[in-house]
């Protein structure tokens, strides 16, 4: 049920490895089974503040995401992106979304 989408203009290299690291991080931080975590990683042309220096946008959606979880998630995601692809925290936006189970479809039904 958690979805983590990463868009960046940084050279990712091994996209699958980064996707797996994000998947594990999201599962651990949210306390959800990783079997339900979906991650998407995309390299694309981007600007931030009018500059094409490395930047990233992360879209994290989950059922039951609370405001008390987002500061720790923000730090963990920013730390991972800086370590893995060199995107600094001040060049990263993260959008957090809490979803209702009935608004999240899976396996021909909803949660």
N, CA, C and O atoms as a GROMACS GRO file, in nm:
protein
  444
    1UNK      N    1   0.079  -0.120   0.000
    1UNK     CA    2   0.000   0.000   0.000
    1UNK      C    3   0.083   0.126   0.000
    1UNK      O    4   0.040   0.226  -0.058
    2UNK      N    5   0.202   0.128   0.062
    2UNK     CA    6   0.283   0.249   0.042
    2UNK      C    7   0.337   0.255  -0.101
    2UNK      O    8   0.376   0.154  -0.159
    3UNK      N    9   0.338   0.376  -0.155
    3UNK     CA   10   0.398   0.402  -0.285
    3UNK      C   11   0.501   0.512  -0.267
    3UNK      O   12   0.472   0.616  -0.206
    4UNK      N   13   0.620   0.490  -0.320
    4UNK     CA   14   0.726   0.591  -0.315
    4UNK      C   15   0.777   0.614  -0.456
    4UNK      O   16   0.838   0.525  -0.516
    5UNK      N   17   0.751   0.732  -0.510
    5UNK     CA   18   0.797   0.768  -0.643
    5UNK      C   19   0.909   0.870  -0.634
    5UNK      O   20   0.894   0.973  -0.568
    6UNK      N   21   1.020   0.841  -0.698
    6UNK     CA   22   1.135   0.933  -0.702
    6UNK      C   23   1.156   0.982  -0.843
    6UNK      O   24   1.166   0.903  -0.937
    7UNK      N   25   1.163   1.114  -0.857
    7UNK     CA   26   1.203   1.176  -0.983
    7UNK      C   27   1.326   1.259  -0.953
    7UNK      O   28   1.328   1.335  -0.856
    8UNK      N   29   1.429   1.246  -1.036
    8UNK     CA   30   1.552   1.320  -1.013
    8UNK      C   31   1.625   1.346  -1.144
    8UNK      O   32   1.607   1.275  -1.242
    9UNK      N   33   1.707   1.450  -1.142
    9UNK     CA   34   1.794   1.475  -1.257
    9UNK      C   35   1.935   1.424  -1.231
    9UNK      O   36   2.024   1.443  -1.314
   10UNK      N   37   1.956   1.360  -1.117
   10UNK     CA   38   2.087   1.302  -1.084
   10UNK      C   39   2.107   1.173  -1.163
   10UNK      O   40   2.010   1.105  -1.198
   11UNK      N   41   2.232   1.140  -1.189
   11UNK     CA   42   2.265   1.013  -1.252
   11UNK      C   43   2.250   0.904  -1.148
   11UNK      O   44   2.327   0.898  -1.051
   12UNK      N   45   2.153   0.818  -1.166
   12UNK     CA   46   2.124   0.715  -1.066
   12UNK      C   47   2.217   0.596  -1.077
   12UNK      O   48   2.256   0.538  -0.975
   13UNK      N   49   2.251   0.558  -1.197
   13UNK     CA   50   2.334   0.438  -1.212
   13UNK      C   51   2.248   0.313  -1.200
   13UNK      O   52   2.173   0.281  -1.292
   14UNK      N   53   2.257   0.243  -1.088
   14UNK     CA   54   2.182   0.120  -1.066
   14UNK      C   55   2.045   0.153  -1.006
   14UNK      O   56   2.028   0.161  -0.885
   15UNK      N   57   1.948   0.172  -1.094
   15UNK     CA   58   1.812   0.209  -1.051
   15UNK      C   59   1.748   0.102  -0.964
   15UNK      O   60   1.679   0.134  -0.867
   16UNK      N   61   1.770  -0.024  -0.998
   16UNK     CA   62   1.709  -0.132  -0.920
   16UNK      C   63   1.762  -0.134  -0.776
   16UNK      O   64   1.685  -0.155  -0.683
   17UNK      N   65   1.890  -0.112  -0.760
   17UNK     CA   66   1.948  -0.109  -0.625
   17UNK      C   67   1.889   0.005  -0.543
   17UNK      O   68   1.855  -0.014  -0.427
   18UNK      N   69   1.878   0.123  -0.604
   18UNK     CA   70   1.821   0.238  -0.533
   18UNK      C   71   1.674   0.212  -0.500
   18UNK      O   72   1.628   0.246  -0.391
   19UNK      N   73   1.599   0.153  -0.593
   19UNK     CA   74   1.458   0.122  -0.568
   19UNK      C   75   1.444   0.026  -0.450
   19UNK      O   76   1.356   0.043  -0.366
   20UNK      N   77   1.530  -0.074  -0.443
   20UNK     CA   78   1.525  -0.170  -0.332
   20UNK      C   79   1.560  -0.103  -0.200
   20UNK      O   80   1.499  -0.134  -0.097
   21UNK      N   81   1.656  -0.013  -0.200
   21UNK     CA   82   1.692   0.058  -0.077
   21UNK      C   83   1.577   0.148  -0.030
   21UNK      O   84   1.548   0.154   0.089
   22UNK      N   85   1.513   0.216  -0.124
   22UNK     CA   86   1.397   0.299  -0.089
   22UNK      C   87   1.282   0.212  -0.037
   22UNK      O   88   1.215   0.249   0.059
   23UNK      N   89   1.260   0.098  -0.099
   23UNK     CA   90   1.154   0.007  -0.057
   23UNK      C   91   1.175  -0.039   0.087
   23UNK      O   92   1.083  -0.037   0.168
   24UNK      N   93   1.295  -0.079   0.118
   24UNK     CA   94   1.328  -0.124   0.253
   24UNK      C   95   1.313  -0.011   0.354
   24UNK      O   96   1.258  -0.031   0.462
   25UNK      N   97   1.362   0.107   0.318
   25UNK     CA   98   1.352   0.223   0.407
   25UNK      C   99   1.205   0.256   0.437
   25UNK      O  100   1.168   0.276   0.553
   26UNK      N  101   1.123   0.262   0.334
   26UNK     CA  102   0.982   0.296   0.351
   26UNK      C  103   0.912   0.192   0.438
   26UNK      O  104   0.836   0.227   0.529
   27UNK      N  105   0.936   0.065   0.411
   27UNK     CA  106   0.874  -0.042   0.490
   27UNK      C  107   0.914  -0.030   0.637
   27UNK      O  108   0.829  -0.038   0.726
   28UNK      N  109   1.043  -0.012   0.662
   28UNK     CA  110   1.092  -0.003   0.800
   28UNK      C  111   1.038   0.120   0.871
   28UNK      O  112   0.992   0.109   0.985
   29UNK      N  113   1.044   0.234   0.807
   29UNK     CA  114   0.999   0.358   0.872
   29UNK      C  115   0.849   0.359   0.899
   29UNK      O  116   0.804   0.415   0.999
   30UNK      N  117   0.771   0.298   0.809
   30UNK     CA  118   0.626   0.296   0.826
   30UNK      C  119   0.577   0.175   0.906
   30UNK      O  120   0.461   0.169   0.947
   31UNK      N  121   0.666   0.078   0.927
   31UNK     CA  122   0.625  -0.042   0.999
   31UNK      C  123   0.526  -0.125   0.920
   31UNK      O  124   0.436  -0.187   0.978
   32UNK      N  125   0.543  -0.127   0.787
   32UNK     CA  126   0.452  -0.200   0.699
   32UNK      C  127   0.530  -0.312   0.631
   32UNK      O  128   0.650  -0.300   0.610
   33UNK      N  129   0.461  -0.422   0.596
   33UNK     CA  130   0.529  -0.530   0.524
   33UNK      C  131   0.582  -0.481   0.389
   33UNK      O  132   0.509  -0.416   0.314
   34UNK      N  133   0.707  -0.513   0.360
   34UNK     CA  134   0.766  -0.467   0.234
   34UNK      C  135   0.694  -0.527   0.113
   34UNK      O  136   0.702  -0.472   0.003
   35UNK      N  137   0.626  -0.639   0.131
   35UNK     CA  138   0.556  -0.701   0.018
   35UNK      C  139   0.449  -0.610  -0.042
   35UNK      O  140   0.404  -0.633  -0.154
   36UNK      N  141   0.408  -0.506   0.032
   36UNK     CA  142   0.306  -0.412  -0.017
   36UNK      C  143   0.366  -0.281  -0.069
   36UNK      O  144   0.293  -0.198  -0.123
   37UNK      N  145   0.495  -0.261  -0.054
   37UNK     CA  146   0.559  -0.135  -0.092
   37UNK      C  147   0.590  -0.135  -0.242
   37UNK      O  148   0.648  -0.231  -0.294
   38UNK      N  149   0.550  -0.028  -0.310
   38UNK     CA  150   0.585  -0.009  -0.451
   38UNK      C  151   0.674   0.114  -0.462
   38UNK      O  152   0.647   0.218  -0.401
   39UNK      N  153   0.781   0.102  -0.542
   39UNK     CA  154   0.875   0.212  -0.562
   39UNK      C  155   0.896   0.233  -0.711
   39UNK      O  156   0.910   0.137  -0.787
   40UNK      N  157   0.899   0.358  -0.752
   40UNK     CA  158   0.928   0.395  -0.889
   40UNK      C  159   1.045   0.493  -0.888
   40UNK      O  160   1.047   0.587  -0.808
   41UNK      N  161   1.142   0.471  -0.976
   41UNK     CA  162   1.261   0.557  -0.983
   41UNK      C  163   1.276   0.606  -1.126
   41UNK      O  164   1.282   0.526  -1.220
   42UNK      N  165   1.280   0.739  -1.143
   42UNK     CA  166   1.291   0.799  -1.277
   42UNK      C  167   1.399   0.906  -1.282
   42UNK      O  168   1.408   0.990  -1.192
   43UNK      N  169   1.479   0.902  -1.386
   43UNK     CA  170   1.571   1.013  -1.417
   43UNK      C  171   1.502   1.099  -1.521
   43UNK      O  172   1.445   1.048  -1.618
   44UNK      N  173   1.507   1.231  -1.501
   44UNK     CA  174   1.444   1.322  -1.597
   44UNK      C  175   1.506   1.460  -1.587
   44UNK      O  176   1.579   1.490  -1.492
   45UNK      N  177   1.477   1.543  -1.686
   45UNK     CA  178   1.522   1.683  -1.681
   45UNK      C  179   1.442   1.754  -1.573
   45UNK      O  180   1.320   1.745  -1.570
   46UNK      N  181   1.512   1.826  -1.485
   46UNK     CA  182   1.446   1.898  -1.376
   46UNK      C  183   1.524   2.023  -1.341
   46UNK      O  184   1.645   2.031  -1.364
   47UNK      N  185   1.455   2.120  -1.286
   47UNK     CA  186   1.520   2.237  -1.227
   47UNK      C  187   1.464   2.257  -1.087
   47UNK      O  188   1.353   2.213  -1.056
   48UNK      N  189   1.541   2.323  -1.003
   48UNK     CA  190   1.497   2.360  -0.868
   48UNK      C  191   1.557   2.497  -0.844
   48UNK      O  192   1.679   2.513  -0.851
   49UNK      N  193   1.474   2.595  -0.818
   49UNK     CA  194   1.524   2.731  -0.797
   49UNK      C  195   1.592   2.788  -0.920
   49UNK      O  196   1.682   2.872  -0.908
   50UNK      N  197   1.550   2.744  -1.037
   50UNK     CA  198   1.608   2.793  -1.162
   50UNK      C  199   1.741   2.729  -1.198
   50UNK      O  200   1.804   2.768  -1.297
   51UNK      N  201   1.786   2.632  -1.118
   51UNK     CA  202   1.915   2.567  -1.141
   51UNK      C  203   1.894   2.421  -1.180
   51UNK      O  204   1.800   2.355  -1.135
   52UNK      N  205   1.983   2.371  -1.265
   52UNK     CA  206   1.977   2.230  -1.304
   52UNK      C  207   2.074   2.145  -1.222
   52UNK      O  208   2.101   2.031  -1.258
   53UNK      N  209   2.126   2.199  -1.110
   53UNK     CA  210   2.205   2.116  -1.019
   53UNK      C  211   2.118   2.000  -0.973
   53UNK      O  212   1.995   2.006  -0.982
   54UNK      N  213   2.182   1.893  -0.923
   54UNK     CA  214   2.108   1.776  -0.879
   54UNK      C  215   1.994   1.814  -0.785
   54UNK      O  216   2.012   1.892  -0.692
   55UNK      N  217   1.877   1.756  -0.812
   55UNK     CA  218   1.760   1.777  -0.728
   55UNK      C  219   1.671   1.654  -0.735
   55UNK      O  220   1.692   1.567  -0.820
   56UNK      N  221   1.573   1.648  -0.646
   56UNK     CA  222   1.484   1.532  -0.645
   56UNK      C  223   1.345   1.572  -0.593
   56UNK      O  224   1.329   1.664  -0.514
   57UNK      N  225   1.247   1.498  -0.642
   57UNK     CA  226   1.111   1.508  -0.591
   57UNK      C  227   1.067   1.368  -0.553
   57UNK      O  228   1.077   1.275  -0.634
   58UNK      N  229   1.018   1.352  -0.430
   58UNK     CA  230   0.971   1.223  -0.382
   58UNK      C  231   0.823   1.235  -0.348
   58UNK      O  232   0.782   1.328  -0.279
   59UNK      N  233   0.746   1.140  -0.396
   59UNK     CA  234   0.602   1.133  -0.369
   59UNK      C  235   0.581   1.008  -0.285
   59UNK      O  236   0.592   0.896  -0.336
   60UNK      N  237   0.549   1.025  -0.156
   60UNK     CA  238   0.528   0.912  -0.067
   60UNK      C  239   0.383   0.910  -0.021
   60UNK      O  240   0.336   1.003   0.044
   61UNK      N  241   0.313   0.802  -0.055
   61UNK     CA  242   0.172   0.786  -0.020
   61UNK      C  243   0.156   0.658   0.060
   61UNK      O  244   0.219   0.556   0.029
   62UNK      N  245   0.073   0.662   0.161
   62UNK     CA  246   0.049   0.542   0.240
   62UNK      C  247  -0.082   0.553   0.316
   62UNK      O  248  -0.125   0.663   0.354
   63UNK      N  249  -0.144   0.441   0.338
   63UNK     CA  250  -0.263   0.435   0.423
   63UNK      C  251  -0.216   0.452   0.567
   63UNK      O  252  -0.127   0.381   0.613
   64UNK      N  253  -0.277   0.547   0.638
   64UNK     CA  254  -0.245   0.566   0.778
   64UNK      C  255  -0.120   0.646   0.807
   64UNK      O  256  -0.070   0.643   0.919
   65UNK      N  257  -0.068   0.718   0.709
   65UNK     CA  258   0.050   0.802   0.730
   65UNK      C  259   0.013   0.919   0.821
   65UNK      O  260  -0.085   0.989   0.796
   66UNK      N  261   0.091   0.938   0.927
   66UNK     CA  262   0.060   1.044   1.023
   66UNK      C  263   0.164   1.155   1.018
   66UNK      O  264   0.276   1.137   0.972
   67UNK      N  265   0.123   1.271   1.067
   67UNK     CA  266   0.214   1.386   1.069
   67UNK      C  267   0.332   1.361   1.162
   67UNK      O  268   0.438   1.422   1.143
   68UNK      N  269   0.318   1.275   1.262
   68UNK     CA  270   0.430   1.247   1.351
   68UNK      C  271   0.536   1.160   1.283
   68UNK      O  272   0.650   1.156   1.330
   69UNK      N  273   0.502   1.091   1.174
   69UNK     CA  274   0.598   1.008   1.103
   69UNK      C  275   0.679   1.085   0.998
   69UNK      O  276   0.790   1.045   0.964
   70UNK      N  277   0.625   1.196   0.948
   70UNK     CA  278   0.686   1.261   0.833
   70UNK      C  279   0.824   1.325   0.859
   70UNK      O  280   0.908   1.320   0.770
   71UNK      N  281   0.851   1.384   0.976
   71UNK     CA  282   0.985   1.440   0.995
   71UNK      C  283   1.095   1.333   0.988
   71UNK      O  284   1.200   1.355   0.927
   72UNK      N  285   1.072   1.218   1.051
   72UNK     CA  286   1.171   1.110   1.049
   72UNK      C  287   1.186   1.053   0.908
   72UNK      O  288   1.297   1.023   0.864
   73UNK      N  289   1.073   1.037   0.838
   73UNK     CA  290   1.077   0.990   0.700
   73UNK      C  291   1.154   1.087   0.611
   73UNK      O  292   1.234   1.045   0.528
   74UNK      N  293   1.128   1.217   0.629
   74UNK     CA  294   1.198   1.318   0.549
   74UNK      C  295   1.348   1.307   0.568
   74UNK      O  296   1.423   1.308   0.470
   75UNK      N  297   1.392   1.296   0.691
   75UNK     CA  298   1.536   1.285   0.720
   75UNK      C  299   1.594   1.158   0.659
   75UNK      O  300   1.699   1.162   0.595
   76UNK      N  301   1.526   1.045   0.679
   76UNK     CA  302   1.577   0.918   0.628
   76UNK      C  303   1.587   0.917   0.476
   76UNK      O  304   1.685   0.869   0.420
   77UNK      N  305   1.484   0.969   0.410
   77UNK     CA  306   1.485   0.974   0.263
   77UNK      C  307   1.594   1.067   0.213
   77UNK      O  308   1.670   1.032   0.122
   78UNK      N  309   1.604   1.186   0.272
   78UNK     CA  310   1.707   1.282   0.229
   78UNK      C  311   1.847   1.225   0.252
   78UNK      O  312   1.935   1.240   0.168
   79UNK      N  313   1.868   1.160   0.365
   79UNK     CA  314   1.998   1.099   0.392
   79UNK      C  315   2.032   0.993   0.288
   79UNK      O  316   2.145   0.988   0.240
   80UNK      N  317   1.935   0.910   0.253
   80UNK     CA  318   1.958   0.806   0.154
   80UNK      C  319   1.991   0.865   0.017
   80UNK      O  320   2.084   0.820  -0.050
   81UNK      N  321   1.914   0.967  -0.025
   81UNK     CA  322   1.938   1.028  -0.156
   81UNK      C  323   2.073   1.096  -0.162
   81UNK      O  324   2.141   1.091  -0.265
   82UNK      N  325   2.114   1.161  -0.053
   82UNK     CA  326   2.246   1.226  -0.054
   82UNK      C  327   2.356   1.121  -0.062
   82UNK      O  328   2.453   1.137  -0.137
   83UNK      N  329   2.343   1.015   0.014
   83UNK     CA  330   2.445   0.909   0.015
   83UNK      C  331   2.453   0.836  -0.119
   83UNK      O  332   2.561   0.812  -0.171
   84UNK      N  333   2.338   0.801  -0.174
   84UNK     CA  334   2.334   0.715  -0.293
   84UNK      C  335   2.353   0.789  -0.425
   84UNK      O  336   2.419   0.738  -0.515
   85UNK      N  337   2.296   0.910  -0.438
   85UNK     CA  338   2.303   0.978  -0.568
   85UNK      C  339   2.350   1.124  -0.557
   85UNK      O  340   2.351   1.196  -0.657
   86UNK      N  341   2.389   1.166  -0.438
   86UNK     CA  342   2.448   1.298  -0.423
   86UNK      C  343   2.351   1.415  -0.428
   86UNK      O  344   2.393   1.528  -0.452
   87UNK      N  345   2.222   1.390  -0.404
   87UNK     CA  346   2.125   1.500  -0.401
   87UNK      C  347   2.116   1.551  -0.258
   87UNK      O  348   2.084   1.476  -0.166
   88UNK      N  349   2.144   1.679  -0.241
   88UNK     CA  350   2.141   1.738  -0.107
   88UNK      C  351   1.998   1.758  -0.057
   88UNK      O  352   1.905   1.774  -0.136
   89UNK      N  353   1.984   1.756   0.073
   89UNK     CA  354   1.852   1.769   0.135
   89UNK      C  355   1.783   1.899   0.097
   89UNK      O  356   1.661   1.903   0.082
   90UNK      N  357   1.861   2.007   0.082
   90UNK     CA  358   1.799   2.135   0.047
   90UNK      C  359   1.765   2.147  -0.101
   90UNK      O  360   1.723   2.253  -0.148
   91UNK      N  361   1.785   2.037  -0.175
   91UNK     CA  362   1.746   2.031  -0.316
   91UNK      C  363   1.646   1.918  -0.338
   91UNK      O  364   1.631   1.866  -0.448
   92UNK      N  365   1.577   1.882  -0.230
   92UNK     CA  366   1.480   1.773  -0.234
   92UNK      C  367   1.346   1.819  -0.177
   92UNK      O  368   1.340   1.875  -0.068
   93UNK      N  369   1.241   1.795  -0.253
   93UNK     CA  370   1.105   1.812  -0.203
   93UNK      C  371   1.045   1.673  -0.184
   93UNK      O  372   1.069   1.582  -0.263
   94UNK      N  373   0.967   1.659  -0.078
   94UNK     CA  374   0.896   1.534  -0.052
   94UNK      C  375   0.749   1.568  -0.028
   94UNK      O  376   0.717   1.652   0.057
   95UNK      N  377   0.662   1.504  -0.101
   95UNK     CA  378   0.518   1.520  -0.082
   95UNK      C  379   0.466   1.395  -0.011
   95UNK      O  380   0.478   1.284  -0.062
   96UNK      N  381   0.408   1.414   0.108
   96UNK     CA  382   0.351   1.304   0.185
   96UNK      C  383   0.200   1.306   0.170
   96UNK      O  384   0.137   1.412   0.178
   97UNK      N  385   0.142   1.189   0.149
   97UNK     CA  386  -0.004   1.179   0.137
   97UNK      C  387  -0.055   1.060   0.216
   97UNK      O  388  -0.007   0.948   0.200
   98UNK      N  389  -0.153   1.086   0.302
   98UNK     CA  390  -0.223   0.981   0.373
   98UNK      C  391  -0.345   0.943   0.290
   98UNK      O  392  -0.420   1.029   0.246
   99UNK      N  393  -0.363   0.814   0.268
   99UNK     CA  394  -0.477   0.766   0.188
   99UNK      C  395  -0.570   0.683   0.274
   99UNK      O  396  -0.527   0.616   0.368
  100UNK      N  397  -0.697   0.688   0.242
  100UNK     CA  398  -0.796   0.602   0.305
  100UNK      C  399  -0.792   0.465   0.237
  100UNK      O  400  -0.774   0.457   0.115
  101UNK      N  401  -0.808   0.360   0.313
  101UNK     CA  402  -0.804   0.225   0.257
  101UNK      C  403  -0.902   0.202   0.144
  101UNK      O  404  -0.870   0.133   0.048
  102UNK      N  405  -1.020   0.259   0.155
  102UNK     CA  406  -1.121   0.240   0.051
  102UNK      C  407  -1.086   0.316  -0.078
  102UNK      O  408  -1.149   0.294  -0.182
  103UNK      N  409  -0.986   0.404  -0.071
  103UNK     CA  410  -0.943   0.479  -0.189
  103UNK      C  411  -0.816   0.419  -0.251
  103UNK      O  412  -0.756   0.479  -0.340
  104UNK      N  413  -0.774   0.301  -0.204
  104UNK     CA  414  -0.652   0.238  -0.252
  104UNK      C  415  -0.687   0.099  -0.302
  104UNK      O  416  -0.719   0.010  -0.222
  105UNK      N  417  -0.681   0.080  -0.433
  105UNK     CA  418  -0.717  -0.049  -0.493
  105UNK      C  419  -0.598  -0.141  -0.505
  105UNK      O  420  -0.485  -0.098  -0.530
  106UNK      N  421  -0.625  -0.269  -0.488
  106UNK     CA  422  -0.522  -0.373  -0.504
  106UNK      C  423  -0.590  -0.508  -0.515
  106UNK      O  424  -0.687  -0.535  -0.444
  107UNK      N  425  -0.542  -0.592  -0.604
  107UNK     CA  426  -0.585  -0.730  -0.615
  107UNK      C  427  -0.737  -0.740  -0.636
  107UNK      O  428  -0.804  -0.822  -0.573
  108UNK      N  429  -0.789  -0.656  -0.723
  108UNK     CA  430  -0.931  -0.654  -0.760
  108UNK      C  431  -1.025  -0.607  -0.649
  108UNK      O  432  -1.146  -0.629  -0.657
  109UNK      N  433  -0.970  -0.542  -0.545
  109UNK     CA  434  -1.052  -0.490  -0.438
  109UNK      C  435  -0.984  -0.365  -0.381
  109UNK      O  436  -0.900  -0.306  -0.449
  110UNK      N  437  -1.017  -0.324  -0.264
  110UNK     CA  438  -0.951  -0.212  -0.196
  110UNK      C  439  -0.908  -0.256  -0.057
  110UNK      O  440  -0.950  -0.360  -0.008
  111UNK      N  441  -0.823  -0.174   0.004
  111UNK     CA  442  -0.780  -0.203   0.139
  111UNK      C  443  -0.886  -0.157   0.239
  111UNK      O  444  -0.868  -0.173   0.360
   0.00000   0.00000   0.00000
